[in-house]
Each structure stands twice: as C-alpha cells, then as structure tokens.
Amino acid sequence: AIMLTNPNTCGLFERDMIAIAEAVHAAGAYFYCDGANFNAIVGRVRPADLGVDAMHINLHKTFSTPHGGGGPGSGPVVLSAELAQFAPLPFVVLDGNGFRLVEHAKDARESIGRLKGFHGQMGMFVRALAYILSHGADGLWQVSGDAVLNANYILASLKDVMTASFDGPCMHEALFDDRFLKDTGVTTLDLAKALLDEGIHPMTMYFPLVVHGAMLIEPTETESRETLDNFIQVMRKLAEQALSGNVDLFHQAPRHTPLRRLDETLAARRPVLKWTVK
C-alpha cells in the first residue's frame, strides 16, 4: 500500500495523484490518504474520485474542533466501497429502515472486529458534524477557497523579502526557507522567538524536513484581512531587521514573555517534568 498527503506538506497539490492511485491498484494494493491538509480541498474534491481507499480526517484541522495541550483529538477514518466491509466494530449503517448500529461480529462477517473499546471524543464528532451542517456544501466550498486565498496572499506579500521554497501558487500553506537569512547570524528559531515579542504565535519551524530552515505558514480560513496584514507587516519588519544586521534583537528574544529563552539542549537532556514548590 501507499500513504500520501494531498496537498502535501510543502503546500502543493499532487497533480499525479490519480495516476499514482491507478498504479497502486494495478499492483493489487490500496491507497491511504493522510487527511491532514483536507481543509485546502474540502467541499471541492471527493477523495474517492482521486482513487483514495482510506483516509483519516483531522477534525481539528478541517472541522473546527479544538486541539492542543494533549487533545481532545479525534480522527474518524473513511473507507471506500472496497474496504467498507472490513470496517472495525462498532459502526453505523444506513439502509431502507434508517440508521442502525452494528456491534457484533455475527452481524458483520467481513469486519476485522473490535480494535478497542473507545473510539475517540464523542463531543468532538458532534461539534464537527454541527460545523459541517451549519456551513453546508456552499460554506465548505468557501472554507477551502478562503484557506487557499489567505495562504497565497501571504506568499505574494512576503516573497520579495523572504525566500519562498516554491514560486507558487500554493494551496493552504506558504512555505519559506532560511536562504534569506544566510550570513546574518539569525536562524529560523531566532525569528520565531522574535515573533513572540510581537504577540504572534510562531509558524511551524524546520518542517517539512526536505526544506532547510523551513518556515511553514498556514493562516487557515479564519484569519481576517486585518490580522493577515498585521502578520505580514511584522514579518517584513523582522526580515529587514535581520538583513540590516540587528542580531541582538533576535538573540535576546523573547524579552516580553513570562519565560525567556530556554536552553533547549539542557531541557532535552534534563527535562523537568513536574512542578514543585521551592
């Protein structure tokens, strides 16, 4: 089998996905899709039409459920008709009599059985369903369109002062690397720390690994023009400060947070895993 993310982690659409799926199926294998970036195409593309046999959906990335601090994470898995009969128990089916719950192996002979007793946070499934129903088909179409539009707005607004890893257009995230910081004494991490002093949560750093010093910026569909412009203004200012040689600004950051810069090597080697009263 093969697993593929579309759009990929570089923020690019895999144009050969159908050809890949056909090759995989011709070999008797199945196609698993990582739904991490589904918010770039939701409402516009049916994964099954791309040849996908199984896909997990990250509810916190596409359908508004909260994430962070350990959860609550939930990721339902959807299956093609060829794999649906093997779905683990329990599952819900829709037939002529409406919805019914299938819980026992005798009622699903081809099922791989029960994997575990707990299938995720029910509240997150309900919230995601409410999000989908409240938006409707046209709303989800706009969600993905806005996510892609916002990312491309950032890409177009910053690529003259930062180095874009790809010319674009991109999908839901804009990817930059650290080539513009060469010989400045400033690193991707330094830039991220300086963003904290500006009241902005840093972007994903050093990922994807195929890009050196990666800065992966994903504004999502929820940011307004005002917040996007503020972010762009701050990034342009920091890029100009780095290129002008103001290294101290970055090496001392963050200055305005409750905790200053940590010794990350020491923290990794001697982690403090509990709080104690001194």
URJOMO-V294765 format. One record per backbone hydrogen bond with DSSP energy under -0.5 kcal/mol. NH is the residue of the N-H (numbers start at 1). CO is the residue of the C=O. E is the energy in kcal/mol with one decimal. If there is no record, write none. Layout:
NH|CO|E ; NH|CO|E
//
This chain:
2|30|-1.7 ; 4|32|-1.9 ; 6|34|-0.7 ; 7|12|-0.5 ; 8|12|-2.9 ; 11|8|-2.1 ; 15|13|-1.2 ; 17|14|-1.3 ; 20|16|-2.4 ; 21|17|-2.6 ; 22|18|-2.4 ; 23|19|-2.0 ; 24|20|-2.4 ; 25|21|-2.8 ; 26|22|-2.2 ; 27|23|-1.0 ; 27|24|-0.5 ; 28|25|-1.7 ; 29|24|-2.3 ; 32|2|-3.1 ; 32|30|-0.6 ; 33|54|-3.1 ; 34|4|-2.0 ; 35|33|-0.6 ; 35|56|-1.0 ; 37|34|-0.6 ; 38|35|-1.7 ; 40|37|-1.7 ; 41|38|-1.8 ; 42|38|-1.7 ; 44|41|-2.2 ; 45|41|-1.6 ; 47|45|-0.7 ; 49|46|-1.7 ; 50|46|-0.6 ; 50|47|-1.5 ; 51|48|-1.5 ; 52|47|-1.7 ; 53|31|-2.7 ; 54|31|-1.6 ; 55|78|-2.3 ; 56|33|-1.1 ; 57|76|-2.7 ; 58|35|-0.6 ; 58|56|-0.6 ; 59|57|-1.1 ; 59|74|-1.4 ; 61|58|-1.2 ; 62|58|-1.7 ; 63|59|-1.8 ; 65|59|-1.3 ; 71|68|-1.0 ; 78|55|-3.1 ; 80|53|-2.8 ; 83|80|-1.0 ; 84|80|-1.8 ; 85|81|-0.6 ; 86|83|-1.9 ; 87|84|-1.7 ; 89|113|-1.0 ; 90|102|-0.7 ; 91|102|-1.9 ; 93|100|-2.4 ; 95|93|-0.5 ; 95|98|-2.3 ; 98|95|-2.0 ; 100|93|-2.2 ; 102|91|-3.3 ; 103|101|-0.6 ; 107|104|-1.7 ; 108|105|-1.5 ; 111|108|-1.3 ; 112|86|-1.5 ; 115|89|-0.6 ; 121|73|-0.5 ; 122|120|-0.8 ; 124|121|-0.7 ; 125|121|-1.4 ; 126|122|-2.2 ; 127|123|-2.2 ; 128|124|-2.5 ; 129|125|-2.4 ; 130|126|-2.5 ; 131|127|-2.3 ; 132|128|-2.3 ; 133|129|-2.7 ; 134|130|-2.4 ; 135|131|-1.6 ; 136|132|-2.5 ; 139|135|-1.2 ; 140|136|-2.3 ; 141|137|-1.8 ; 142|138|-1.7 ; 143|139|-2.0 ; 144|140|-2.0 ; 145|141|-1.8 ; 146|142|-3.1 ; 147|143|-2.2 ; 148|144|-2.2 ; 149|145|-2.4 ; 150|146|-2.7 ; 151|147|-1.7 ; 152|148|-2.2 ; 153|149|-2.0 ; 154|150|-1.9 ; 155|151|-2.4 ; 156|152|-2.6 ; 157|153|-1.5 ; 158|154|-1.3 ; 159|155|-1.6 ; 161|158|-1.7 ; 162|158|-2.3 ; 163|177|-0.6 ; 164|162|-0.8 ; 165|175|-2.2 ; 166|175|-0.6 ; 171|11|-2.7 ; 174|217|-2.9 ; 176|174|-0.5 ; 176|215|-2.3 ; 177|163|-2.3 ; 178|212|-1.6 ; 181|178|-1.3 ; 182|179|-1.4 ; 184|181|-2.2 ; 186|181|-0.5 ; 191|187|-2.1 ; 192|188|-2.1 ; 193|189|-2.4 ; 194|190|-2.1 ; 195|191|-1.5 ; 196|192|-1.0 ; 197|193|-0.9 ; 198|194|-0.6 ; 198|195|-1.0 ; 199|196|-1.6 ; 200|195|-2.1 ; 204|216|-1.6 ; 206|214|-2.5 ; 211|208|-1.5 ; 214|211|-1.0 ; 215|176|-2.9 ; 216|204|-2.6 ; 217|174|-2.9 ; 217|215|-0.7 ; 218|216|-0.6 ; 219|217|-0.5 ; 220|172|-0.6 ; 228|224|-2.2 ; 229|225|-2.5 ; 230|226|-1.9 ; 231|227|-2.3 ; 232|228|-2.6 ; 233|229|-2.4 ; 234|230|-2.3 ; 235|231|-2.7 ; 236|232|-2.5 ; 237|233|-2.1 ; 238|234|-2.5 ; 239|235|-2.5 ; 240|236|-2.3 ; 241|237|-2.1 ; 242|238|-2.3 ; 243|239|-2.3 ; 244|240|-1.4 ; 245|242|-1.1 ; 246|241|-2.2 ; 247|245|-2.3 ; 250|246|-0.6 ; 250|247|-1.0 ; 251|247|-2.4 ; 252|248|-1.9 ; 253|250|-0.6 ; 264|262|-1.2 ; 267|263|-2.6 ; 268|264|-1.7 ; 269|265|-1.9 ; 270|266|-3.2 ; 273|271|-0.8
//
